[in-house]
Amino acid sequence: MVSGQDSNAISRLLSKYNNGAETKRDVVQILDMYRGLTYASECYVFNDGTSDNLFNINGTIPINYKNNTYNIPICIWLMSTHPSNAPICYVKPTPDMRIKVSRFVDHNGKIYLPYLHDWNGTDSDLIGLVQVMIMTFSDSPPLYSKPKETATPYPVQQSYMPQPGGGAGSSYPPYPVAGSNFPPYPANNYPGYPPAAGNFSSSPGYPPYMPNPSGYPPVSGYNTNTDTSGTGTITEQHIKASLISAVQDKLRRRITERVNQCQAEIETLNRTKMELSQGRAKIDSNISKLEQEESELKANITVLQDKQQSLEKSLESIDQENGIDVDEAVTTTAPLYKQLLNAYADEAATEDAIYYMGEALRNGVIDLDLFLKQVRQLSRKQFMLRALMQKCRQKAGLAG
């Protein structure tokens, strides 16, 4: 637990921060969880030459490499807007270690992680950042051993901090430069870190072998349990270990690519399966509707066939009967309707008689005098019949 004195000191160092209380809570949590870390406030020089006193957390974090636990030195600089902006992180090798350049660490020791790139002021914190570092460095250690005979005093600023003008247009956050009054970070401040000389395979603080950026062991100064002569020269065991490590890294990358490819294919197949299932459901629904419509059509056909048979029987019975008397076939329900029907029949017959009288005159069958006399009588009768029909319709309440 962070003591009361340390808590007051942290509060004092974070007094100028925009979110001092929230930043302090984040710092206290990380210091309580990882005892190899400590804190300080030092000068930080940005790419544009401006400087500022920033709070930083430095020390070691444990990683598990080849079933052994080792301590990796790091430094985390907190921006004055923390936690709104992501911190700036570095690995800080000891004098007898070198940086292994990868997609996570550049030649200056600066750390690049997706967690930093996707930093969110609401969901991201220092504990999550350190845990991501531990998982990443456990898979790909950021440091490797330096040849023994070439070890020289280690100026911290020149080894892991970029020089001035290191990319003002870079998409990454600014970082410290030489001459920023950033004190050296001595190797004995890292608990559990291996000494500068000796047999690394027996040291609990660093892996017995970490490949350098070229994938091969250093030319000299690297002793293993198999090198009992202490000459510091490369042996077959060194070359074998280097080749095994390179093959393991290559196989791991290929397996990861293959797994990702298989997962993508599985997702595609699952989507195809889902689409096929949905299509099958639609087809089944359409088949059910078609079967229902087919049954309805069959029922309608049966009804029509019954109607057709009934009509045929009716026609046969009509043909078998004698001639129909028109006067008896048409009857009325009341005397008034019968009078109206008779008047209508007489009026139609009168109209036909007038027509045929005209045809007789035209053909010269009768003369004009006879035609005029007969037409006058028929017209008078037709007028009377029409007047009678009109009066009957009014009495019967029919439309005029």
Beta strands, then each sheet from edge to edge (+ up, - down):
strand 1: 37-45
strand 2: 51-65
strand 3: 68-78
strand 4: 88-91
strand 5: 97-99
strand 6: 143-145
sheet 1: 1+ 2- 3+ 4-
sheet 2: 5+ 6-
end
